[in-house]
Amino acid sequence: MKTVLKLEEAMMLLFGFFIFMQLDLQWWWFLILILVPDIGMVGYLFGNKLGATIYNIFHHKGIGILLYLIGASFLDMPILKLCGIIIFSHSALDRMLGYGLKYEKGFKFTHLGEIGNN
């Protein structure tokens, strides 16, 4: 089952790249921007609770989808579409690699299990 879930996340990452290619940007921007959501780790400088909250905001697929939809449908703002695509795609990449949304207990405790014990 683990392999099937990783394949599912890989397909979501591929879908994110496909949607990215609909924007008026060069493909290589995707490679540069895909790591930007990891800025959310900075929240851990202020403790586990705030760290998990900030990290999860930057790694939540639902937030990525919402940003994209608002940018595409309501406000016609390409930057919101871009942010949504990057958050969604980065989250799929993370989950494919075994990194999930964080619990307040600490960075290595995720909804996919403890990092390093998978």
N, C-alpha and C positions, 0 to 999 in steps of 0.2 A: 504494500500500500504506500510506503514511503516513496518509492520510485514514481508511482502514479501522481502523487501530490507534487513532487518536484517537476515532473513533466507538465503538470497543469500550470505551475508558476512560470515555467519556461515559456509556455504559450502566451501567458499574460504579458510577460516581458516582450515577446515578439510582437504582440498586439500593440503594446505601448509604443514600440519603435515604429510600427506601421502608421499609427495615428500621428506620431511625431513627424513623419515624412510628409504629412499633409500640410504642415506648417511651412512658412516661407523661410526656412533655415537650412543650412548645410547639414548633412548627416553627421559630421564629426562633432557638432555641438552636442549631440546626444551623448557621445562618449565623455565629453567634458562635464556636462551637467548632471549625469546620472549619479554622481557621488555627492552632490550638493546637499541632499536631505540629511546626510550624516552630521551636518552642523548641529542637529538636534542633540547630539551627544554632549554638547557644551552644558546642557542643563544639569548634568551629573556633577558639575562643579559646585552646585548648590544643594546637593543631597539626593538621595535615592527617589524620594517622592516627586519632587519637582523635575528631576532628571527623567524619570519614567514618563511623566506627563508630557514634557516637551518632546522627548524622543518619539513618543507615540503619535503626537500631532504631526510630526514630520514623516511618519512611516505608516500612516493609516490610508489604506486604499480608498475607503469611502470619502475621505477628505480630498484625495486626489481627483476622484470622479466628480465630486461636488464642485471643486474649483474649475475643472474643465467645462462642466455643464453651464456654470454661471458665466464663464468667459466666452463660451460658444453661443449660448442661447439668449441670455438676458442682457449682458453688457457689451458684447462684441469686443472683448479685450484679449488679444492674442497672448499677452503676458500671463493671464490667468489660465488660459488653455495650456500654455507651456508648463506652468507650475504644476497643474493637475497631472499632466502626462508624466512629468519627471517624478513626482511623488508616487504615482501609481506604478510606474516602471521600476523605480528603485525598490519599492516595497516588494514587488514580485521577485526581483533579483535577490533581495535579502532572504525572503522566505524559501526560495529555491536553494539557497546556501545554508538554510537552517537557522536563520536569525529571525525571531518573531517580535511581536509587540512585548514590551517590557512590563514586568510586575514591579511594584514599589519595593520589593525585598532587595533588589540589586540588579545591576546591569545584566548579569548572566542568567537571570530568571525570566524566561519568556513563555508565551502561550504555546510554543512548540516544544517546550521542555528546557532543561538547563543546558546552556551553551557548554559544549565540551563533553556532554554525556550522551550525545546522539549517535 
